[in-house]
Amino acid sequence: MSTDLDDPRFTAFGLFAEAFTGLTNRFNAQFEEHRLSGVEFEVLMRLARSPGRRLRMTDLAAQTSLSTSGVTRVVDRMDRDGLVRREACASDRRSSFAVITDEGVGRLDEVLPGHLELLQQWFIGQLTPEQLDDMLASLRKIRDAVNPCATAGMDAEEQPAA
């Protein structure tokens, strides 16, 4: 085999994937306690942090791990559960918005204290403030290169820190 399997590029991505998987597993257990999936939590957070607490469905798909059809299925289910609602787009009949409801905000309010504890314990608390700043800058650079649509639907001044 001519490829160096000890190439640091493999190691860098492997460590990133292992860290992400470990964090996701810890977070998902806590989300389930609040009757949410990880994807539903992600949708609620994206909507709650967006201007007007809403995003076009296409922008929501771009900002999450979902395809356009996947975001439609998740939003439909969350709409039935009262966590989000759809709103027609006045300027484009083909588009619609997903909007977080008061019940969705309430569910986030239930989940967030425990989620922040887990974030602190297993993620942020593992880093010095300088390491965190460096990591955030690096992740934004990578995100902007591989997923430039991730901040779609927001003005630069309104963009939350992912």
KEDRENRO-937992 format. One line per 10 residues: number of its first residue (from 1); their letters; for each residue x, y, z of C-alpha. Coordinates in nm, 2 decimals. Each point is the difference from the previous one (the first is absolute). Layout:
// residues N
NUM) a) X,Y,Z ~ ...
//
This chain:
// residues 162
1) mstdlddprf) 0.00,0.00,0.00 ~ 0.15,0.33,-0.11 ~ -0.22,0.23,0.21 ~ 0.14,0.09,0.34 ~ -0.28,-0.10,0.24 ~ 0.16,0.20,0.28 ~ -0.05,0.32,-0.21 ~ -0.11,0.27,0.25 ~ -0.29,0.09,-0.23 ~ -0.16,-0.33,0.09
11) tafglfaeaf) 0.07,0.05,0.36 ~ -0.14,0.36,0.01 ~ -0.33,-0.11,-0.16 ~ -0.02,-0.32,0.19 ~ 0.04,0.19,0.33 ~ -0.26,0.26,-0.11 ~ -0.25,-0.28,-0.09 ~ 0.06,-0.19,0.32 ~ -0.04,0.31,0.21 ~ -0.32,0.10,-0.18
21) tgltnrfnaq) -0.15,-0.35,0.03 ~ 0.08,-0.02,0.37 ~ -0.15,0.34,0.07 ~ -0.31,-0.08,-0.21 ~ -0.06,-0.32,0.19 ~ 0.01,0.19,0.33 ~ -0.23,0.27,-0.13 ~ -0.25,-0.24,-0.15 ~ -0.06,-0.18,0.32 ~ -0.08,0.34,0.17
31) feehrlsgve) -0.23,0.10,-0.30 ~ -0.19,-0.32,0.03 ~ -0.09,0.09,0.36 ~ -0.18,0.30,-0.14 ~ -0.17,-0.19,-0.28 ~ 0.22,0.15,-0.27 ~ 0.23,-0.15,-0.26 ~ 0.34,0.15,-0.07 ~ -0.13,0.13,-0.33 ~ -0.31,0.15,0.16
41) fevlmrlars) 0.22,0.18,0.25 ~ 0.22,0.13,-0.28 ~ -0.31,0.13,-0.18 ~ -0.14,0.17,0.31 ~ 0.34,0.16,0.07 ~ 0.05,0.13,-0.35 ~ -0.35,0.15,-0.01 ~ 0.03,0.15,0.35 ~ 0.33,0.17,-0.09 ~ -0.12,0.13,-0.33
51) pgrrlrmtdl) -0.15,0.35,-0.07 ~ -0.37,-0.01,0.06 ~ 0.05,-0.36,0.14 ~ -0.06,-0.13,-0.35 ~ 0.19,-0.13,-0.31 ~ -0.10,-0.09,-0.35 ~ -0.02,-0.37,-0.03 ~ 0.28,-0.01,-0.25 ~ 0.23,0.21,0.24 ~ -0.09,-0.23,0.29
61) aaqtslstsg) 0.11,-0.30,-0.21 ~ 0.32,0.17,-0.09 ~ 0.07,0.08,0.37 ~ -0.07,-0.35,0.13 ~ 0.10,-0.36,-0.08 ~ -0.32,-0.04,-0.20 ~ -0.09,-0.01,-0.37 ~ -0.28,0.22,-0.13 ~ -0.24,-0.30,0.01 ~ 0.14,-0.10,0.34
71) vtrvvdrmdr) -0.07,0.34,0.15 ~ -0.35,-0.01,-0.14 ~ -0.07,-0.33,0.18 ~ 0.15,0.12,0.33 ~ -0.18,0.33,-0.01 ~ -0.33,-0.17,-0.09 ~ 0.05,-0.23,0.31 ~ 0.10,0.29,0.22 ~ -0.30,0.20,-0.13 ~ -0.23,-0.29,0.11
81) dglvrreaca) 0.16,0.01,0.34 ~ -0.05,0.38,0.03 ~ 0.37,0.08,0.01 ~ 0.02,0.19,-0.33 ~ -0.25,0.12,-0.26 ~ 0.03,0.08,-0.36 ~ -0.06,0.35,-0.14 ~ -0.05,0.09,-0.36 ~ 0.25,0.23,-0.16 ~ -0.17,0.31,-0.13
91) sdrrssfavi) 0.26,0.07,-0.26 ~ 0.04,-0.35,-0.14 ~ -0.30,-0.24,-0.01 ~ 0.24,-0.30,-0.05 ~ 0.18,0.07,0.33 ~ -0.11,-0.03,0.36 ~ 0.14,0.07,0.34 ~ 0.05,-0.22,0.30 ~ -0.08,0.20,0.31 ~ 0.06,-0.11,0.36
101) tdegvgrlde) -0.32,0.02,0.21 ~ -0.03,0.09,0.37 ~ -0.02,-0.37,0.08 ~ 0.32,-0.05,-0.19 ~ 0.17,0.27,0.19 ~ -0.13,-0.15,0.32 ~ 0.15,-0.34,-0.09 ~ 0.33,0.17,-0.07 ~ -0.02,0.17,0.34 ~ -0.04,-0.35,0.16
111) vlpghlellq) 0.29,-0.15,-0.19 ~ 0.26,0.28,0.00 ~ 0.12,0.00,0.37 ~ 0.10,-0.37,-0.02 ~ 0.14,0.04,-0.35 ~ 0.21,0.29,0.11 ~ 0.13,-0.21,0.29 ~ 0.10,-0.27,-0.24 ~ 0.16,0.25,-0.24 ~ 0.20,0.14,0.29
121) qwfigqltpe) 0.11,-0.34,0.14 ~ 0.08,-0.19,-0.32 ~ 0.09,0.28,-0.25 ~ 0.07,0.35,0.11 ~ 0.14,-0.09,0.34 ~ 0.27,-0.21,-0.17 ~ 0.15,0.31,-0.16 ~ 0.17,0.31,0.11 ~ -0.16,0.33,-0.11 ~ 0.28,0.04,-0.26
131) qlddmlaslr) -0.05,-0.35,-0.13 ~ -0.37,0.06,-0.03 ~ 0.05,0.32,-0.20 ~ 0.25,-0.18,-0.23 ~ -0.24,-0.29,-0.05 ~ -0.30,0.23,-0.07 ~ 0.20,0.19,-0.26 ~ 0.12,-0.33,-0.16 ~ -0.35,-0.15,-0.01 ~ -0.15,0.31,-0.15
141) kirdavnpca) 0.27,0.00,-0.27 ~ -0.07,-0.37,-0.08 ~ -0.38,0.05,0.01 ~ 0.01,0.30,-0.23 ~ 0.21,-0.20,-0.25 ~ -0.20,-0.32,0.00 ~ -0.35,0.14,0.08 ~ -0.02,0.36,-0.11 ~ -0.38,-0.02,0.01 ~ 0.00,-0.06,0.37
151) tagmdaeeqp) -0.06,0.36,0.08 ~ -0.27,0.05,-0.27 ~ -0.30,0.21,0.09 ~ 0.19,0.23,0.23 ~ 0.17,0.33,-0.03 ~ 0.37,0.00,0.10 ~ -0.09,0.22,0.31 ~ -0.27,-0.24,0.11 ~ 0.19,-0.32,-0.03 ~ 0.03,-0.19,0.33
161) aa) 0.32,-0.17,0.08 ~ -0.10,-0.34,-0.15
//
